[in-house]
Amino acid sequence: MDFEPNLDDEVEDADELDDVDELDMEALVKKARRSRVIDEADMQAILASASEEQADRLYAQLQRLNVQIISSTGEAVDNFGDSDLLSSLDDDDMDGGGYLSLDVEDDPVHTYLREIGQVPLLTAEQEIWLSTQLTAVSALESLKEQVANGDDDEDAVESARFRTMMANYTAIGEHWQTVAKASALLDITPPALLPLLNEAQQLRRGWDANQASYLRQYLNEGNWGQYTVWSDLATGCFAVFTALYLLPPQLLQQMKEYYNKHNELPDNDTFYAWLSEDNVALKVNEFLIYNLAEEAKVNLTRANLRLVVSVAKRYMGRGIHLLDLVQEGNVGLLRAVEKFDHTKGYKFSTYATWW
């Protein structure tokens, strides 16, 4: 099914920006529709007072229109959906040379640039996997709140872990219903469950595998990240994937074997029996989920440090030292890592420049 918009149509892309305070955003979208470019200063002025929800909606509209952001020097800063700020730093920049060349007294900056230049860039799959590991903690905390009964003795805590995993398994079925309904509305086949199980199992082993993400490939076959009609499907798919990721690895393996044999997931009673087995270490599983999330935060941040330099270089020559620019940029990067929502189909490098 084709959901390509008619860009020549005068249907207002900014209709959903209906607050009086959002008139500037509406004007920006209208201008973008005509020229396909936006001045960076105009963009930053509007985003300075925009809420996160407003920024997300504006971004989605500009991404649909394939708009390019232009700096005050006429340089292309970013192109929604087509380019990556990280690619604007070449090897000379990462060695401390090129247009970031500094005096000997700034040797710490040279060292910093060389160090971050040695950190490999992330693939789109790896960004999704790292973000999944991060958001899994929020999902786990939400489940724990659902089953909490106020007791804090050791037996009660272990019982709560058991109930949490049961609630998580129940949620898989609920999320799958969302996926089924959304895919039916789009007139497409829902994703295959076995590849999702395989991918979740792989993610528990590590995020840096040189392999494609089945879930990303499935969503990218449509218009994910560009059209709101795909939002429910993507959200449901990632909710299923995150819930699978939260399960202890040995249970994921049992589910795979069961699915291969029966072509369906086990019922709640069967899963309950598996969960009751002595070899299912729920405390260890919970510890690993939190530990992997901390590692994911570090890895997502380190891999995007050159993004900070890429943005900072645009402000060189304005009386601000590069180290000060980088320090401020690092604060924004940490905020972007916390806010990054991989379910929307945005690239982290583009999303991060908003924060």
C-alpha positions as a Python dict, from the first residue, in 0.01 Angstrom:
ca = {
    (1, 'M'): (0, 0, 0),
    (2, 'D'): (144, 338, -98),
    (3, 'F'): (122, 625, 146),
    (4, 'E'): (326, 880, -53),
    (5, 'P'): (197, 1231, 21),
    (6, 'N'): (94, 1471, -254),
    (7, 'L'): (339, 1751, -189),
    (8, 'D'): (183, 1972, -455),
    (9, 'D'): (-146, 1963, -276),
    (10, 'E'): (-218, 2263, -60),
    (11, 'V'): (-333, 2045, 229),
    (12, 'E'): (-184, 2205, 535),
    (13, 'D'): (92, 1988, 681),
    (14, 'A'): (83, 2212, 985),
    (15, 'D'): (-285, 2170, 1067),
    (16, 'E'): (-196, 1968, 1375),
    (17, 'L'): (6, 2264, 1507),
    (18, 'D'): (-314, 2430, 1618),
    (19, 'D'): (-208, 2636, 1921),
    (20, 'V'): (-179, 3011, 1881),
    (21, 'D'): (175, 2981, 2022),
    (22, 'E'): (264, 2748, 1735),
    (23, 'L'): (200, 2991, 1451),
    (24, 'D'): (573, 3030, 1392),
    (25, 'M'): (603, 2655, 1345),
    (26, 'E'): (315, 2658, 1101),
    (27, 'A'): (482, 2935, 901),
    (28, 'L'): (809, 2741, 902),
    (29, 'V'): (643, 2430, 761),
    (30, 'K'): (470, 2633, 490),
    (31, 'K'): (801, 2790, 394),
    (32, 'A'): (972, 2451, 394),
    (33, 'R'): (708, 2306, 164),
    (34, 'R'): (786, 2574, -93),
    (35, 'S'): (1166, 2596, -74),
    (36, 'R'): (1273, 2257, 71),
    (37, 'V'): (1533, 2440, 284),
    (38, 'I'): (1528, 2597, 631),
    (39, 'D'): (1770, 2844, 783),
    (40, 'E'): (1944, 2699, 1088),
    (41, 'A'): (1896, 3018, 1290),
    (42, 'D'): (1520, 3014, 1227),
    (43, 'M'): (1507, 2651, 1332),
    (44, 'Q'): (1698, 2707, 1656),
    (45, 'A'): (1487, 3012, 1744),
    (46, 'I'): (1168, 2810, 1721),
    (47, 'L'): (1306, 2505, 1901),
    (48, 'A'): (1426, 2719, 2191),
    (49, 'S'): (1069, 2754, 2316),
    (50, 'A'): (921, 2430, 2176),
    (51, 'S'): (817, 2139, 2392),
    (52, 'E'): (949, 1790, 2320),
    (53, 'E'): (615, 1690, 2167),
    (54, 'Q'): (610, 1998, 1946),
    (55, 'A'): (968, 1935, 1835),
    (56, 'D'): (887, 1575, 1747),
    (57, 'R'): (582, 1673, 1542),
    (58, 'L'): (772, 1947, 1361),
    (59, 'Y'): (1058, 1710, 1288),
    (60, 'A'): (820, 1450, 1144),
    (61, 'Q'): (664, 1707, 912),
    (62, 'L'): (1000, 1838, 790),
    (63, 'Q'): (1126, 1485, 742),
    (64, 'R'): (823, 1407, 525),
    (65, 'L'): (911, 1705, 308),
    (66, 'N'): (1280, 1602, 289),
    (67, 'V'): (1389, 1949, 403),
    (68, 'Q'): (1754, 2056, 423),
    (69, 'I'): (1886, 2279, 702),
    (70, 'I'): (2125, 2552, 584),
    (71, 'S'): (2370, 2731, 816),
    (72, 'S'): (2443, 3104, 811),
    (73, 'T'): (2745, 3032, 589),
    (74, 'G'): (2533, 2851, 334),
    (75, 'E'): (2664, 2509, 438),
    (76, 'A'): (2422, 2219, 443),
    (77, 'V'): (2388, 2127, 809),
    (78, 'D'): (2158, 1829, 772),
    (79, 'N'): (1905, 1675, 541),
    (80, 'F'): (1605, 1509, 703),
    (81, 'G'): (1621, 1140, 628),
    (82, 'D'): (1915, 1146, 385),
    (83, 'S'): (2240, 1252, 550),
    (84, 'D'): (2433, 1225, 872),
    (85, 'L'): (2617, 1496, 1057),
    (86, 'L'): (2881, 1246, 1156),
    (87, 'S'): (2994, 1213, 796),
    (88, 'S'): (3093, 1580, 790),
    (89, 'L'): (3402, 1512, 1000),
    (90, 'D'): (3690, 1370, 798),
    (91, 'D'): (4007, 1196, 917),
    (92, 'D'): (4201, 1525, 937),
    (93, 'D'): (3945, 1665, 1179),
    (94, 'M'): (3975, 1359, 1400),
    (95, 'D'): (4354, 1400, 1403),
    (96, 'G'): (4319, 1759, 1518),
    (97, 'G'): (4402, 1898, 1175),
    (98, 'G'): (4189, 2038, 896),
    (99, 'Y'): (3966, 2331, 982),
    (100, 'L'): (3989, 2234, 1351),
    (101, 'S'): (4367, 2281, 1347),
    (102, 'L'): (4482, 2443, 1672),
    (103, 'D'): (4805, 2572, 1826),
    (104, 'V'): (5044, 2354, 2023),
    (105, 'E'): (4903, 2495, 2348),
    (106, 'D'): (4576, 2327, 2259),
    (107, 'D'): (4734, 1981, 2245),
    (108, 'P'): (4467, 1832, 2479),
    (109, 'V'): (4212, 1909, 2209),
    (110, 'H'): (4423, 1726, 1952),
    (111, 'T'): (4440, 1428, 2185),
    (112, 'Y'): (4065, 1440, 2243),
    (113, 'L'): (3992, 1448, 1870),
    (114, 'R'): (4225, 1157, 1802),
    (115, 'E'): (4065, 951, 2078),
    (116, 'I'): (3707, 1000, 1964),
    (117, 'G'): (3814, 942, 1604),
    (118, 'Q'): (3915, 589, 1702),
    (119, 'V'): (3564, 505, 1823),
    (120, 'P'): (3375, 336, 1536),
    (121, 'L'): (3048, 484, 1420),
    (122, 'L'): (2728, 297, 1495),
    (123, 'T'): (2512, 137, 1232),
    (124, 'A'): (2140, 210, 1234),
    (125, 'E'): (2086, -140, 1373),
    (126, 'Q'): (2328, -82, 1657),
    (127, 'E'): (2159, 246, 1748),
    (128, 'I'): (1828, 62, 1772),
    (129, 'W'): (1975, -218, 1980),
    (130, 'L'): (2151, 14, 2224),
    (131, 'S'): (1838, 224, 2263),
    (132, 'T'): (1634, -91, 2324),
    (133, 'Q'): (1872, -190, 2603),
    (134, 'L'): (1825, 155, 2755),
    (135, 'T'): (1447, 167, 2732),
    (136, 'A'): (1418, -189, 2860),
    (137, 'V'): (1491, -57, 3209),
    (138, 'S'): (1194, 179, 3194),
    (139, 'A'): (973, -106, 3074),
    (140, 'L'): (1097, -327, 3357),
    (141, 'E'): (1039, -55, 3618),
    (142, 'S'): (685, -4, 3489),
    (143, 'L'): (613, -376, 3520),
    (144, 'K'): (756, -386, 3871),
    (145, 'E'): (527, -102, 3976),
    (146, 'Q'): (228, -294, 3843),
    (147, 'V'): (296, -598, 4061),
    (148, 'A'): (438, -425, 4371),
    (149, 'N'): (261, -503, 4697),
    (150, 'G'): (473, -305, 4943),
    (151, 'D'): (662, -598, 5098),
    (152, 'D'): (1041, -575, 5093),
    (153, 'D'): (1158, -899, 5254),
    (154, 'E'): (1369, -1134, 5041),
    (155, 'D'): (1088, -1380, 4965),
    (156, 'A'): (851, -1100, 4868),
    (157, 'V'): (1111, -944, 4637),
    (158, 'E'): (1173, -1275, 4462),
    (159, 'S'): (798, -1328, 4432),
    (160, 'A'): (769, -981, 4279),
    (161, 'R'): (1034, -1073, 4021),
    (162, 'F'): (830, -1379, 3933),
    (163, 'R'): (510, -1178, 3896),
    (164, 'T'): (697, -918, 3692),
    (165, 'M'): (806, -1175, 3436),
    (166, 'M'): (455, -1318, 3420),
    (167, 'A'): (316, -968, 3362),
    (168, 'N'): (580, -914, 3096),
    (169, 'Y'): (479, -1233, 2917),
    (170, 'T'): (114, -1131, 2928),
    (171, 'A'): (213, -794, 2783),
    (172, 'I'): (372, -967, 2484),
    (173, 'G'): (31, -1094, 2379),
    (174, 'E'): (-129, -754, 2432),
    (175, 'H'): (139, -576, 2230),
    (176, 'W'): (106, -835, 1956),
    (177, 'Q'): (-263, -753, 1926),
    (178, 'T'): (-163, -391, 1865),
    (179, 'V'): (76, -507, 1593),
    (180, 'A'): (-190, -725, 1432),
    (181, 'K'): (-447, -443, 1424),
    (182, 'A'): (-199, -186, 1293),
    (183, 'S'): (-69, -415, 1019),
    (184, 'A'): (-427, -497, 916),
    (185, 'L'): (-508, -126, 884),
    (186, 'L'): (-201, -85, 665),
    (187, 'D'): (-294, -396, 466),
    (188, 'I'): (45, -556, 524),
    (189, 'T'): (164, -881, 679),
    (190, 'P'): (264, -854, 1045),
    (191, 'P'): (628, -929, 1130),
    (192, 'A'): (737, -1289, 1177),
    (193, 'L'): (773, -1378, 1544),
    (194, 'L'): (1064, -1622, 1519),
    (195, 'P'): (1309, -1364, 1378),
    (196, 'L'): (1207, -1129, 1660),
    (197, 'L'): (1286, -1404, 1911),
    (198, 'N'): (1622, -1461, 1745),
    (199, 'E'): (1705, -1091, 1745),
    (200, 'A'): (1608, -1047, 2111),
    (201, 'Q'): (1820, -1347, 2204),
    (202, 'Q'): (2115, -1207, 2010),
    (203, 'L'): (2079, -870, 2182),
    (204, 'R'): (2111, -1035, 2521),
    (205, 'R'): (2449, -1164, 2402),
    (206, 'G'): (2570, -830, 2265),
    (207, 'W'): (2474, -532, 2051),
    (208, 'D'): (2780, -512, 1826),
    (209, 'A'): (2708, -805, 1597),
    (210, 'N'): (2769, -737, 1228),
    (211, 'Q'): (2425, -843, 1121),
    (212, 'A'): (2108, -679, 1000),
    (213, 'S'): (1809, -612, 1222),
    (214, 'Y'): (1504, -801, 1104),
    (215, 'L'): (1273, -555, 1280),
    (216, 'R'): (1436, -252, 1118),
    (217, 'Q'): (1423, -415, 775),
    (218, 'Y'): (1056, -498, 824),
    (219, 'L'): (963, -142, 920),
    (220, 'N'): (1183, 15, 653),
    (221, 'E'): (994, -171, 381),
    (222, 'G'): (717, 78, 444),
    (223, 'N'): (727, 444, 534),
    (224, 'W'): (840, 417, 895),
    (225, 'G'): (961, 745, 1039),
    (226, 'Q'): (790, 948, 767),
    (227, 'Y'): (416, 890, 802),
    (228, 'T'): (217, 884, 1123),
    (229, 'V'): (6, 590, 1008),
    (230, 'W'): (309, 371, 1079),
    (231, 'S'): (349, 497, 1434),
    (232, 'D'): (121, 242, 1603),
    (233, 'L'): (278, -46, 1413),
    (234, 'A'): (634, 59, 1500),
    (235, 'T'): (544, 122, 1864),
    (236, 'G'): (376, -217, 1894),
    (237, 'C'): (662, -400, 1723),
    (238, 'F'): (923, -248, 1951),
    (239, 'A'): (706, -313, 2258),
    (240, 'V'): (699, -682, 2166),
    (241, 'F'): (1073, -681, 2097),
    (242, 'T'): (1154, -510, 2428),
    (243, 'A'): (933, -752, 2622),
    (244, 'L'): (1110, -1046, 2459),
    (245, 'Y'): (1447, -890, 2544),
    (246, 'L'): (1346, -868, 2913),
    (247, 'L'): (1300, -1244, 2939),
    (248, 'P'): (1577, -1464, 3083),
    (249, 'P'): (1788, -1609, 2797),
    (250, 'Q'): (1702, -1969, 2884),
    (251, 'L'): (1331, -1889, 2855),
    (252, 'L'): (1388, -1726, 2517),
    (253, 'Q'): (1551, -2048, 2400),
    (254, 'Q'): (1261, -2256, 2530),
    (255, 'M'): (1015, -2025, 2355),
    (256, 'K'): (1205, -2059, 2026),
    (257, 'E'): (1201, -2437, 2049),
    (258, 'Y'): (831, -2437, 2135),
    (259, 'Y'): (749, -2199, 1850),
    (260, 'N'): (945, -2407, 1599),
    (261, 'K'): (744, -2711, 1701),
    (262, 'H'): (395, -2560, 1745),
    (263, 'N'): (412, -2241, 1535),
    (264, 'E'): (277, -2042, 1829),
    (265, 'L'): (393, -1917, 2166),
    (266, 'P'): (322, -2124, 2477),
    (267, 'D'): (17, -2045, 2686),
    (268, 'N'): (49, -1879, 3025),
    (269, 'D'): (38, -2208, 3216),
    (270, 'T'): (331, -2348, 3019),
    (271, 'F'): (531, -2029, 3063),
    (272, 'Y'): (446, -2031, 3435),
    (273, 'A'): (588, -2382, 3464),
    (274, 'W'): (908, -2279, 3286),
    (275, 'L'): (942, -1974, 3506),
    (276, 'S'): (908, -2191, 3817),
    (277, 'E'): (1208, -2407, 3728),
    (278, 'D'): (1505, -2374, 3961),
    (279, 'N'): (1751, -2285, 3684),
    (280, 'V'): (1568, -1961, 3601),
    (281, 'A'): (1771, -1702, 3792),
    (282, 'L'): (1542, -1398, 3792),
    (283, 'K'): (1768, -1194, 4020),
    (284, 'V'): (2064, -1244, 3785),
    (285, 'N'): (1846, -1164, 3485),
    (286, 'E'): (1735, -836, 3642),
    (287, 'F'): (2093, -744, 3729),
    (288, 'L'): (2207, -809, 3372),
    (289, 'I'): (1929, -592, 3227),
    (290, 'Y'): (2036, -295, 3441),
    (291, 'N'): (2403, -359, 3369),
    (292, 'L'): (2348, -381, 2994),
    (293, 'A'): (2152, -54, 3006),
    (294, 'E'): (2443, 126, 3172),
    (295, 'E'): (2682, -12, 2913),
    (296, 'A'): (2444, 91, 2634),
    (297, 'K'): (2434, 448, 2764),
    (298, 'V'): (2813, 467, 2766),
    (299, 'N'): (2847, 311, 2421),
    (300, 'L'): (2579, 528, 2260),
    (301, 'T'): (2742, 838, 2408),
    (302, 'R'): (3102, 748, 2315),
    (303, 'A'): (3011, 657, 1959),
    (304, 'N'): (2849, 998, 1907),
    (305, 'L'): (3115, 1221, 2061),
    (306, 'R'): (3231, 1321, 1715),
    (307, 'L'): (2877, 1449, 1659),
    (308, 'V'): (2948, 1707, 1930),
    (309, 'V'): (3259, 1819, 1741),
    (310, 'S'): (3066, 1825, 1415),
    (311, 'V'): (2817, 2069, 1565),
    (312, 'A'): (3082, 2267, 1755),
    (313, 'K'): (3287, 2331, 1442),
    (314, 'R'): (3005, 2544, 1303),
    (315, 'Y'): (3055, 2790, 1590),
    (316, 'M'): (3433, 2821, 1562),
    (317, 'G'): (3561, 3176, 1518),
    (318, 'R'): (3287, 3333, 1729),
    (319, 'G'): (3506, 3400, 2030),
    (320, 'I'): (3425, 3071, 2201),
    (321, 'H'): (3698, 2813, 2265),
    (322, 'L'): (3644, 2471, 2113),
    (323, 'L'): (3678, 2301, 2452),
    (324, 'D'): (3394, 2514, 2589),
    (325, 'L'): (3180, 2431, 2289),
    (326, 'V'): (3254, 2061, 2324),
    (327, 'Q'): (3182, 2066, 2698),
    (328, 'E'): (2844, 2226, 2641),
    (329, 'G'): (2778, 1988, 2354),
    (330, 'N'): (2855, 1687, 2571),
    (331, 'V'): (2582, 1794, 2813),
    (332, 'G'): (2339, 1809, 2524),
    (333, 'L'): (2458, 1470, 2401),
    (334, 'L'): (2382, 1308, 2736),
    (335, 'R'): (2036, 1464, 2728),
    (336, 'A'): (1985, 1333, 2375),
    (337, 'V'): (2084, 980, 2481),
    (338, 'E'): (1817, 992, 2750),
    (339, 'K'): (1551, 1126, 2512),
    (340, 'F'): (1633, 924, 2199),
    (341, 'D'): (1326, 733, 2082),
    (342, 'H'): (1428, 464, 1834),
    (343, 'T'): (1066, 368, 1767),
    (344, 'K'): (1011, 683, 1559),
    (345, 'G'): (1260, 592, 1289),
    (346, 'Y'): (1485, 896, 1337),
    (347, 'K'): (1861, 871, 1322),
    (348, 'F'): (2028, 952, 1651),
    (349, 'S'): (2265, 1205, 1493),
    (350, 'T'): (1978, 1412, 1356),
    (351, 'Y'): (1762, 1374, 1666),
    (352, 'A'): (2049, 1476, 1896),
    (353, 'T'): (2101, 1816, 1736),
    (354, 'W'): (1764, 1920, 1879),
    (355, 'W'): (1890, 1886, 2235),
}
